[in-house]
Amino acid sequence: MIDLANLQDADQVRQALIAAGLDADAVGDKPQRFAAAADILVSDSNQGLAFFVPGRIEVLGKHTDYCGGHSLVTAVERGFCVVASPRADDRVRVHALDEEEHVEFRLDPELDVAHGTWTNYPMTVARRLARNFDGCRRGVEIAFSSDLPSASGMSSSSALIIATYLVLAAVNELESRPRFRRQITDALTRAEYLGTHENGQSFGELAGDKGVGTFGGSEDHTAILCSRPGHLGLYRYCPTRMKQQIRVPDDVVFVIGASGVVAEKTGAAQELYNRASLRVQALVHAWQARGAADDDGLSNAPVTYLSQIADGGDAAITALRGLITTGSDNFEAEELRVRLEHFLSEEALLQEAAASLAAGDLAGFGRCVDRSQELTDTLLGNQVPETRDLARLAREQGALAASAFGAGFGGSVWALARREEAAALCQRWRDSYAACYPARAPLSEFFTTGAGPAAFEIAMDS
């Protein structure tokens, strides 16, 4: 706990953010956001908690995590400034300062969660924790403000889920409980568990729930909870394993271009996102249906994820291609073939790109990223004209590499630039995008960021 009055000291907050791993230039107006959040809370003791929860960049690994594949990710240096104070009852009140809205609800395993607005995320977390942990009933006041562009593909929804979890877990002392510690043993398994808050799956003995309606994986939660400053993390999923931490060269930074086309995982966008996931499920179902009686020399071990089939090598992939010639789960054969080819191509490109970056070969890294972006458009099919052109324009303006990222169907593009050239490239990129899409320009946002730290609690002197 900290004295919430100390959050009014901008210099002290600034130093705490820098000490936790944010670059001094990335602090921006975060101290003012923390102060505003603290100011709105009602607290008898003036004691509370403060967290910074970042968004993330998916450098490569488009729609691969829920397949059991790999991704290359990092945290951005923008995110949620969250302040909380415990309550004496079981009520949770959440204030969204930027929207000038709030929601109040009980920590109740039968909580009726309305979908379609930002309130879905904290309410879903509260419901799931109340169901998974009988003693999770101590309420809290939460206020937050974010400097992430809204619905921009940087996983603001997962960040809000994680922010709510961190607060509720702290005030209810969840992570010291035997039930918690039997299931969740480190940061990676914690990220996996929070991924199930979104997709609704169970996690060991911690029973699943409705989730938020998105059939995704735990890539976003892993990036937000496990990133290291100055590094890209290469992870494999289902279960999550850290494969490599790759140092980002000191002389390069990311430039983010948010298209102004919202990438919310709700409504029609959620349906499109889930369709990509369901096609993978159909591929797995086709393999499962071949049965243990098939005498084809291939393993008949149980398969749950597409990556487990791909691990069988060329023979297994050839067999899967043959199994989907008549379709599966009401998907046409061509849809399934294209989805399979995208997964295989993205996995191969990701491994090559990671090796190039680790070796300092930025030109080779850029070529891999270009090919990934091309296949995202032609095979995965989750691009819109704005994100397609943002990636192209970034390269034309001198970016070392550029790619759309996240769920797709809107959102953002990252570009890699030399540090001394980043500000100028950012301006040229913004101008060229505005010339192509004048109606989108007022809604777009461009900024630079390093590879930032994972979510952290603000530590301050009394």
PyMOL commands that set and color helices and strands:
alter all, ss='L'
color gray80, all
select helices_A, chain A and resi 4-8+10-19+24-26+30-40+65-67+120-132+156-171+174-176+178-183+187-199+219-226+267-288+306-310+314-323+333-358+362-380+385-396+419-436+441-443
alter helices_A, ss='H'
color red, helices_A
select strands_A, chain A and resi 2-3+47-60+70-86+91-96+101-106+140-146+231-236+241-247+252-258+401-405+412-418+445-449+456-457
alter strands_A, ss='S'
color yellow, strands_A
deselect
rebuild
show_as cartoon
